[in-house]
């Protein structure tokens, strides 16, 4: 992802956040996520046509931003903000072809 062009519909700032957040997530939690059967789609999915608008078609990385992961279970991840509050991401497996992996989005030249 770090070597590809920023996909259409995503700002360069958001894309950099996805790249760095995804790398950080895999480094810190990758083994545990794999053991809990989280898939690439559970982590890196976005909506094919409206990647930043459709929260219901997004994997965990879409919601990381500057948040850190505090815990993961089979069905959720607890995210911690800088202020110390928490948010829960509920895992939802892609159900149709509107979901694509971040690296499958078209580039910004469309």
Phi and psi in radians as a Rosetta constraint file:
Dihedral C 1 N 2 CA 2 C 2 CIRCULARHARMONIC -1.192 0.35
Dihedral N 2 CA 2 C 2 N 3 CIRCULARHARMONIC -0.351 0.35
Dihedral C 2 N 3 CA 3 C 3 CIRCULARHARMONIC -1.714 0.35
Dihedral N 3 CA 3 C 3 N 4 CIRCULARHARMONIC -0.134 0.35
Dihedral C 3 N 4 CA 4 C 4 CIRCULARHARMONIC -1.629 0.35
Dihedral N 4 CA 4 C 4 N 5 CIRCULARHARMONIC 2.801 0.35
Dihedral C 4 N 5 CA 5 C 5 CIRCULARHARMONIC -1.176 0.35
Dihedral N 5 CA 5 C 5 N 6 CIRCULARHARMONIC 2.653 0.35
Dihedral C 5 N 6 CA 6 C 6 CIRCULARHARMONIC -1.121 0.35
Dihedral N 6 CA 6 C 6 N 7 CIRCULARHARMONIC 2.185 0.35
Dihedral C 6 N 7 CA 7 C 7 CIRCULARHARMONIC -1.148 0.35
Dihedral N 7 CA 7 C 7 N 8 CIRCULARHARMONIC 2.673 0.35
Dihedral C 7 N 8 CA 8 C 8 CIRCULARHARMONIC -1.019 0.35
Dihedral N 8 CA 8 C 8 N 9 CIRCULARHARMONIC 2.451 0.35
Dihedral C 8 N 9 CA 9 C 9 CIRCULARHARMONIC 1.538 0.35
Dihedral N 9 CA 9 C 9 N 10 CIRCULARHARMONIC 0.006 0.35
Dihedral C 9 N 10 CA 10 C 10 CIRCULARHARMONIC -2.226 0.35
Dihedral N 10 CA 10 C 10 N 11 CIRCULARHARMONIC 2.307 0.35
Dihedral C 10 N 11 CA 11 C 11 CIRCULARHARMONIC -1.283 0.35
Dihedral N 11 CA 11 C 11 N 12 CIRCULARHARMONIC 2.687 0.35
Dihedral C 11 N 12 CA 12 C 12 CIRCULARHARMONIC -0.987 0.35
Dihedral N 12 CA 12 C 12 N 13 CIRCULARHARMONIC -0.637 0.35
Dihedral C 12 N 13 CA 13 C 13 CIRCULARHARMONIC -1.143 0.35
Dihedral N 13 CA 13 C 13 N 14 CIRCULARHARMONIC -0.787 0.35
Dihedral C 13 N 14 CA 14 C 14 CIRCULARHARMONIC -1.115 0.35
Dihedral N 14 CA 14 C 14 N 15 CIRCULARHARMONIC -0.737 0.35
Dihedral C 14 N 15 CA 15 C 15 CIRCULARHARMONIC -1.085 0.35
Dihedral N 15 CA 15 C 15 N 16 CIRCULARHARMONIC -0.768 0.35
Dihedral C 15 N 16 CA 16 C 16 CIRCULARHARMONIC -1.058 0.35
Dihedral N 16 CA 16 C 16 N 17 CIRCULARHARMONIC -0.657 0.35
Dihedral C 16 N 17 CA 17 C 17 CIRCULARHARMONIC -1.110 0.35
Dihedral N 17 CA 17 C 17 N 18 CIRCULARHARMONIC -0.685 0.35
Dihedral C 17 N 18 CA 18 C 18 CIRCULARHARMONIC -1.140 0.35
Dihedral N 18 CA 18 C 18 N 19 CIRCULARHARMONIC -0.756 0.35
Dihedral C 18 N 19 CA 19 C 19 CIRCULARHARMONIC -1.116 0.35
Dihedral N 19 CA 19 C 19 N 20 CIRCULARHARMONIC -0.897 0.35
Dihedral C 19 N 20 CA 20 C 20 CIRCULARHARMONIC -1.235 0.35
Dihedral N 20 CA 20 C 20 N 21 CIRCULARHARMONIC -0.694 0.35
Dihedral C 20 N 21 CA 21 C 21 CIRCULARHARMONIC -1.135 0.35
Dihedral N 21 CA 21 C 21 N 22 CIRCULARHARMONIC -0.702 0.35
Dihedral C 21 N 22 CA 22 C 22 CIRCULARHARMONIC -1.134 0.35
Dihedral N 22 CA 22 C 22 N 23 CIRCULARHARMONIC -0.733 0.35
Dihedral C 22 N 23 CA 23 C 23 CIRCULARHARMONIC -1.119 0.35
Dihedral N 23 CA 23 C 23 N 24 CIRCULARHARMONIC -0.778 0.35
Dihedral C 23 N 24 CA 24 C 24 CIRCULARHARMONIC -1.093 0.35
Dihedral N 24 CA 24 C 24 N 25 CIRCULARHARMONIC -0.755 0.35
Dihedral C 24 N 25 CA 25 C 25 CIRCULARHARMONIC -1.050 0.35
Dihedral N 25 CA 25 C 25 N 26 CIRCULARHARMONIC -0.833 0.35
Dihedral C 25 N 26 CA 26 C 26 CIRCULARHARMONIC -1.161 0.35
Dihedral N 26 CA 26 C 26 N 27 CIRCULARHARMONIC -0.658 0.35
Dihedral C 26 N 27 CA 27 C 27 CIRCULARHARMONIC -1.143 0.35
Dihedral N 27 CA 27 C 27 N 28 CIRCULARHARMONIC -0.779 0.35
Dihedral C 27 N 28 CA 28 C 28 CIRCULARHARMONIC -1.480 0.35
Dihedral N 28 CA 28 C 28 N 29 CIRCULARHARMONIC -0.585 0.35
Dihedral C 28 N 29 CA 29 C 29 CIRCULARHARMONIC -2.210 0.35
Dihedral N 29 CA 29 C 29 N 30 CIRCULARHARMONIC 0.002 0.35
Dihedral C 29 N 30 CA 30 C 30 CIRCULARHARMONIC -0.951 0.35
Dihedral N 30 CA 30 C 30 N 31 CIRCULARHARMONIC -0.823 0.35
Dihedral C 30 N 31 CA 31 C 31 CIRCULARHARMONIC -1.101 0.35
Dihedral N 31 CA 31 C 31 N 32 CIRCULARHARMONIC -0.761 0.35
Dihedral C 31 N 32 CA 32 C 32 CIRCULARHARMONIC -1.202 0.35
Dihedral N 32 CA 32 C 32 N 33 CIRCULARHARMONIC -0.701 0.35
Dihedral C 32 N 33 CA 33 C 33 CIRCULARHARMONIC -1.081 0.35
Dihedral N 33 CA 33 C 33 N 34 CIRCULARHARMONIC -0.738 0.35
Dihedral C 33 N 34 CA 34 C 34 CIRCULARHARMONIC -1.104 0.35
Dihedral N 34 CA 34 C 34 N 35 CIRCULARHARMONIC -0.737 0.35
Dihedral C 34 N 35 CA 35 C 35 CIRCULARHARMONIC -1.114 0.35
Dihedral N 35 CA 35 C 35 N 36 CIRCULARHARMONIC -0.479 0.35
Dihedral C 35 N 36 CA 36 C 36 CIRCULARHARMONIC -1.613 0.35
Dihedral N 36 CA 36 C 36 N 37 CIRCULARHARMONIC 0.158 0.35
Dihedral C 36 N 37 CA 37 C 37 CIRCULARHARMONIC 1.166 0.35
Dihedral N 37 CA 37 C 37 N 38 CIRCULARHARMONIC 0.479 0.35
Dihedral C 37 N 38 CA 38 C 38 CIRCULARHARMONIC -1.236 0.35
Dihedral N 38 CA 38 C 38 N 39 CIRCULARHARMONIC 2.433 0.35
Dihedral C 38 N 39 CA 39 C 39 CIRCULARHARMONIC -1.805 0.35
Dihedral N 39 CA 39 C 39 N 40 CIRCULARHARMONIC 2.970 0.35
Dihedral C 39 N 40 CA 40 C 40 CIRCULARHARMONIC -0.990 0.35
Dihedral N 40 CA 40 C 40 N 41 CIRCULARHARMONIC -0.692 0.35
Dihedral C 40 N 41 CA 41 C 41 CIRCULARHARMONIC -1.155 0.35
Dihedral N 41 CA 41 C 41 N 42 CIRCULARHARMONIC -0.660 0.35
Dihedral C 41 N 42 CA 42 C 42 CIRCULARHARMONIC -1.062 0.35
Dihedral N 42 CA 42 C 42 N 43 CIRCULARHARMONIC -0.504 0.35
Dihedral C 42 N 43 CA 43 C 43 CIRCULARHARMONIC -1.715 0.35
Dihedral N 43 CA 43 C 43 N 44 CIRCULARHARMONIC -0.706 0.35
Dihedral C 43 N 44 CA 44 C 44 CIRCULARHARMONIC -2.061 0.35
Dihedral N 44 CA 44 C 44 N 45 CIRCULARHARMONIC 0.215 0.35
Dihedral C 44 N 45 CA 45 C 45 CIRCULARHARMONIC -1.307 0.35
Dihedral N 45 CA 45 C 45 N 46 CIRCULARHARMONIC 2.605 0.35
Dihedral C 45 N 46 CA 46 C 46 CIRCULARHARMONIC -2.508 0.35
Dihedral N 46 CA 46 C 46 N 47 CIRCULARHARMONIC 2.851 0.35
Dihedral C 46 N 47 CA 47 C 47 CIRCULARHARMONIC -1.269 0.35
Dihedral N 47 CA 47 C 47 N 48 CIRCULARHARMONIC 2.364 0.35
Dihedral C 47 N 48 CA 48 C 48 CIRCULARHARMONIC -1.009 0.35
Dihedral N 48 CA 48 C 48 N 49 CIRCULARHARMONIC -0.799 0.35
Dihedral C 48 N 49 CA 49 C 49 CIRCULARHARMONIC -1.713 0.35
Dihedral N 49 CA 49 C 49 N 50 CIRCULARHARMONIC -0.495 0.35
Dihedral C 49 N 50 CA 50 C 50 CIRCULARHARMONIC -2.294 0.35
Dihedral N 50 CA 50 C 50 N 51 CIRCULARHARMONIC 1.174 0.35
Dihedral C 50 N 51 CA 51 C 51 CIRCULARHARMONIC -1.069 0.35
Dihedral N 51 CA 51 C 51 N 52 CIRCULARHARMONIC -0.520 0.35
Dihedral C 51 N 52 CA 52 C 52 CIRCULARHARMONIC -1.719 0.35
Dihedral N 52 CA 52 C 52 N 53 CIRCULARHARMONIC -0.140 0.35
Dihedral C 52 N 53 CA 53 C 53 CIRCULARHARMONIC -1.744 0.35
Dihedral N 53 CA 53 C 53 N 54 CIRCULARHARMONIC -0.482 0.35
Dihedral C 53 N 54 CA 54 C 54 CIRCULARHARMONIC -1.753 0.35
Dihedral N 54 CA 54 C 54 N 55 CIRCULARHARMONIC 1.544 0.35
Dihedral C 54 N 55 CA 55 C 55 CIRCULARHARMONIC -1.109 0.35
Dihedral N 55 CA 55 C 55 N 56 CIRCULARHARMONIC -0.498 0.35
Dihedral C 55 N 56 CA 56 C 56 CIRCULARHARMONIC -1.277 0.35
Dihedral N 56 CA 56 C 56 N 57 CIRCULARHARMONIC -0.148 0.35
Dihedral C 56 N 57 CA 57 C 57 CIRCULARHARMONIC -2.058 0.35
Dihedral N 57 CA 57 C 57 N 58 CIRCULARHARMONIC 0.661 0.35
Dihedral C 57 N 58 CA 58 C 58 CIRCULARHARMONIC -2.269 0.35
Dihedral N 58 CA 58 C 58 N 59 CIRCULARHARMONIC 2.469 0.35
Dihedral C 58 N 59 CA 59 C 59 CIRCULARHARMONIC -1.485 0.35
Dihedral N 59 CA 59 C 59 N 60 CIRCULARHARMONIC 3.099 0.35
Dihedral C 59 N 60 CA 60 C 60 CIRCULARHARMONIC -0.969 0.35
Dihedral N 60 CA 60 C 60 N 61 CIRCULARHARMONIC -0.723 0.35
Dihedral C 60 N 61 CA 61 C 61 CIRCULARHARMONIC -1.027 0.35
Dihedral N 61 CA 61 C 61 N 62 CIRCULARHARMONIC -0.564 0.35
Dihedral C 61 N 62 CA 62 C 62 CIRCULARHARMONIC -0.999 0.35
Dihedral N 62 CA 62 C 62 N 63 CIRCULARHARMONIC -0.484 0.35
Dihedral C 62 N 63 CA 63 C 63 CIRCULARHARMONIC -1.814 0.35
Dihedral N 63 CA 63 C 63 N 64 CIRCULARHARMONIC 0.015 0.35
Dihedral C 63 N 64 CA 64 C 64 CIRCULARHARMONIC -1.239 0.35
Dihedral N 64 CA 64 C 64 N 65 CIRCULARHARMONIC -0.916 0.35
Dihedral C 64 N 65 CA 65 C 65 CIRCULARHARMONIC 0.846 0.35
Dihedral N 65 CA 65 C 65 N 66 CIRCULARHARMONIC -2.200 0.35
Dihedral C 65 N 66 CA 66 C 66 CIRCULARHARMONIC -1.665 0.35
Dihedral N 66 CA 66 C 66 N 67 CIRCULARHARMONIC 0.158 0.35
Dihedral C 66 N 67 CA 67 C 67 CIRCULARHARMONIC -1.374 0.35
Dihedral N 67 CA 67 C 67 N 68 CIRCULARHARMONIC 2.627 0.35
Dihedral C 67 N 68 CA 68 C 68 CIRCULARHARMONIC -1.829 0.35
Dihedral N 68 CA 68 C 68 N 69 CIRCULARHARMONIC 2.732 0.35
Dihedral C 68 N 69 CA 69 C 69 CIRCULARHARMONIC -1.571 0.35
Dihedral N 69 CA 69 C 69 N 70 CIRCULARHARMONIC 2.258 0.35
Dihedral C 69 N 70 CA 70 C 70 CIRCULARHARMONIC -1.717 0.35
Dihedral N 70 CA 70 C 70 N 71 CIRCULARHARMONIC -0.609 0.35
Dihedral C 70 N 71 CA 71 C 71 CIRCULARHARMONIC -2.798 0.35
Dihedral N 71 CA 71 C 71 N 72 CIRCULARHARMONIC 2.685 0.35
Dihedral C 71 N 72 CA 72 C 72 CIRCULARHARMONIC -2.328 0.35
Dihedral N 72 CA 72 C 72 N 73 CIRCULARHARMONIC 2.558 0.35
Dihedral C 72 N 73 CA 73 C 73 CIRCULARHARMONIC -2.258 0.35
Dihedral N 73 CA 73 C 73 N 74 CIRCULARHARMONIC -3.068 0.35
Dihedral C 73 N 74 CA 74 C 74 CIRCULARHARMONIC -1.036 0.35
Dihedral N 74 CA 74 C 74 N 75 CIRCULARHARMONIC -0.622 0.35
Dihedral C 74 N 75 CA 75 C 75 CIRCULARHARMONIC -2.036 0.35
Dihedral N 75 CA 75 C 75 N 76 CIRCULARHARMONIC -0.004 0.35
Dihedral C 75 N 76 CA 76 C 76 CIRCULARHARMONIC -2.730 0.35
Dihedral N 76 CA 76 C 76 N 77 CIRCULARHARMONIC 2.908 0.35
Dihedral C 76 N 77 CA 77 C 77 CIRCULARHARMONIC -2.324 0.35
Dihedral N 77 CA 77 C 77 N 78 CIRCULARHARMONIC 2.397 0.35
Dihedral C 77 N 78 CA 78 C 78 CIRCULARHARMONIC -1.723 0.35
Dihedral N 78 CA 78 C 78 N 79 CIRCULARHARMONIC 2.181 0.35
Dihedral C 78 N 79 CA 79 C 79 CIRCULARHARMONIC -1.866 0.35
Dihedral N 79 CA 79 C 79 N 80 CIRCULARHARMONIC 2.461 0.35
Dihedral C 79 N 80 CA 80 C 80 CIRCULARHARMONIC -1.980 0.35
Dihedral N 80 CA 80 C 80 N 81 CIRCULARHARMONIC 2.301 0.35
Dihedral C 80 N 81 CA 81 C 81 CIRCULARHARMONIC -1.568 0.35
Dihedral N 81 CA 81 C 81 N 82 CIRCULARHARMONIC 2.948 0.35
Dihedral C 81 N 82 CA 82 C 82 CIRCULARHARMONIC -1.053 0.35
Dihedral N 82 CA 82 C 82 N 83 CIRCULARHARMONIC -0.529 0.35
Dihedral C 82 N 83 CA 83 C 83 CIRCULARHARMONIC -1.341 0.35
Dihedral N 83 CA 83 C 83 N 84 CIRCULARHARMONIC -0.176 0.35
Dihedral C 83 N 84 CA 84 C 84 CIRCULARHARMONIC 1.738 0.35
Dihedral N 84 CA 84 C 84 N 85 CIRCULARHARMONIC -0.138 0.35
Dihedral C 84 N 85 CA 85 C 85 CIRCULARHARMONIC -1.297 0.35
Dihedral N 85 CA 85 C 85 N 86 CIRCULARHARMONIC 2.867 0.35
Dihedral C 85 N 86 CA 86 C 86 CIRCULARHARMONIC -2.154 0.35
Dihedral N 86 CA 86 C 86 N 87 CIRCULARHARMONIC 2.709 0.35
Dihedral C 86 N 87 CA 87 C 87 CIRCULARHARMONIC -2.323 0.35
Dihedral N 87 CA 87 C 87 N 88 CIRCULARHARMONIC 2.610 0.35
Dihedral C 87 N 88 CA 88 C 88 CIRCULARHARMONIC -1.960 0.35
Dihedral N 88 CA 88 C 88 N 89 CIRCULARHARMONIC 2.222 0.35
Dihedral C 88 N 89 CA 89 C 89 CIRCULARHARMONIC -1.721 0.35
Dihedral N 89 CA 89 C 89 N 90 CIRCULARHARMONIC 2.166 0.35
Dihedral C 89 N 90 CA 90 C 90 CIRCULARHARMONIC -1.701 0.35
Dihedral N 90 CA 90 C 90 N 91 CIRCULARHARMONIC 2.122 0.35
Dihedral C 90 N 91 CA 91 C 91 CIRCULARHARMONIC -1.083 0.35
Dihedral N 91 CA 91 C 91 N 92 CIRCULARHARMONIC 2.315 0.35
Dihedral C 91 N 92 CA 92 C 92 CIRCULARHARMONIC -2.438 0.35
Dihedral N 92 CA 92 C 92 N 93 CIRCULARHARMONIC 2.080 0.35
Dihedral C 92 N 93 CA 93 C 93 CIRCULARHARMONIC -1.301 0.35
Dihedral N 93 CA 93 C 93 N 94 CIRCULARHARMONIC 2.381 0.35
Dihedral C 93 N 94 CA 94 C 94 CIRCULARHARMONIC -0.945 0.35
Dihedral N 94 CA 94 C 94 N 95 CIRCULARHARMONIC 2.380 0.35
Dihedral C 94 N 95 CA 95 C 95 CIRCULARHARMONIC -2.016 0.35
Dihedral N 95 CA 95 C 95 N 96 CIRCULARHARMONIC -0.121 0.35
Dihedral C 95 N 96 CA 96 C 96 CIRCULARHARMONIC -2.695 0.35
Dihedral N 96 CA 96 C 96 N 97 CIRCULARHARMONIC -3.139 0.35
Dihedral C 96 N 97 CA 97 C 97 CIRCULARHARMONIC -1.377 0.35
Dihedral N 97 CA 97 C 97 N 98 CIRCULARHARMONIC 0.016 0.35
Dihedral C 97 N 98 CA 98 C 98 CIRCULARHARMONIC -1.285 0.35
Dihedral N 98 CA 98 C 98 N 99 CIRCULARHARMONIC -0.288 0.35
Dihedral C 98 N 99 CA 99 C 99 CIRCULARHARMONIC -1.545 0.35
Dihedral N 99 CA 99 C 99 N 100 CIRCULARHARMONIC 2.328 0.35
Dihedral C 99 N 100 CA 100 C 100 CIRCULARHARMONIC -2.377 0.35
Dihedral N 100 CA 100 C 100 N 101 CIRCULARHARMONIC 2.790 0.35
Dihedral C 100 N 101 CA 101 C 101 CIRCULARHARMONIC -1.359 0.35
Dihedral N 101 CA 101 C 101 N 102 CIRCULARHARMONIC 2.575 0.35
Dihedral C 101 N 102 CA 102 C 102 CIRCULARHARMONIC -0.866 0.35
Dihedral N 102 CA 102 C 102 N 103 CIRCULARHARMONIC -0.699 0.35
Dihedral C 102 N 103 CA 103 C 103 CIRCULARHARMONIC -1.360 0.35
Dihedral N 103 CA 103 C 103 N 104 CIRCULARHARMONIC -0.057 0.35
Dihedral C 103 N 104 CA 104 C 104 CIRCULARHARMONIC -1.677 0.35
Dihedral N 104 CA 104 C 104 N 105 CIRCULARHARMONIC -0.078 0.35
Dihedral C 104 N 105 CA 105 C 105 CIRCULARHARMONIC -1.214 0.35
Dihedral N 105 CA 105 C 105 N 106 CIRCULARHARMONIC 2.596 0.35
Dihedral C 105 N 106 CA 106 C 106 CIRCULARHARMONIC -1.173 0.35
Dihedral N 106 CA 106 C 106 N 107 CIRCULARHARMONIC 2.766 0.35
Dihedral C 106 N 107 CA 107 C 107 CIRCULARHARMONIC -1.389 0.35
Dihedral N 107 CA 107 C 107 N 108 CIRCULARHARMONIC 3.044 0.35
Dihedral C 107 N 108 CA 108 C 108 CIRCULARHARMONIC -1.234 0.35
Dihedral N 108 CA 108 C 108 N 109 CIRCULARHARMONIC 0.019 0.35
Dihedral C 108 N 109 CA 109 C 109 CIRCULARHARMONIC -1.468 0.35
Dihedral N 109 CA 109 C 109 N 110 CIRCULARHARMONIC -0.016 0.35
